[in-house]
Amino acid sequence: MTGAEALKAVSQELMEDGLNREPEELTLDVDATGIEAEKQAAQWTYHKVQGYSTVKR
């Protein structure tokens, strides 16, 4: 088993228990990566630079 395969197996095992339960409340934490750009179409980001976000709104 390669390192990547072992990491995948451990990750699946740890997530399985949580995903099989129905929680009262579920929080989805999405961390968007900002891409700095100097194009006119770029929007100001919360990092106070012009660029694009990897998350669609």
C-alpha positions in Angstrom: 0.0 0.0 0.0 1.4 3.4 -1.0 1.4 6.4 1.4 -1.4 8.0 -0.6 -3.5 4.8 -0.4 -2.9 4.5 3.3 -3.9 8.2 3.9 -7.1 7.6 1.9 -8.0 4.5 3.9 -7.5 6.3 7.2 -9.4 9.3 6.0 -12.4 7.2 4.9 -12.4 5.3 8.2 -12.4 8.5 10.3 -15.1 10.1 8.2 -17.3 7.1 7.9 -18.7 7.3 11.5 -19.6 10.9 11.2 -21.1 10.6 7.7 -23.3 7.7 8.8 -24.9 9.6 11.6 -27.6 12.2 11.2 -26.5 15.3 13.2 -29.0 17.8 14.6 -27.0 20.5 12.9 -24.4 20.3 10.2 -21.8 23.0 9.5 -20.0 23.0 6.1 -16.7 24.9 6.3 -15.5 25.8 2.9 -12.1 27.5 2.7 -11.9 29.5 -0.6 -8.5 30.2 -2.2 -8.2 33.7 -3.6 -6.3 34.2 -6.8 -4.8 37.7 -7.2 -5.3 39.2 -10.6 -4.8 42.7 -12.2 -7.5 42.3 -14.9 -10.3 45.0 -14.9 -12.9 42.3 -14.5 -11.4 41.1 -11.2 -13.4 41.9 -8.0 -12.0 43.1 -4.7 -11.6 40.2 -2.3 -11.9 40.1 1.5 -8.1 40.1 1.5 -8.3 43.6 0.0 -6.7 42.7 -3.3 -8.2 42.4 -6.7 -8.7 38.8 -7.9 -10.9 35.8 -8.1 -12.3 33.3 -5.6 -12.3 29.5 -6.3 -15.8 29.2 -4.7 -18.8 30.0 -6.8 -21.4 32.1 -5.1 
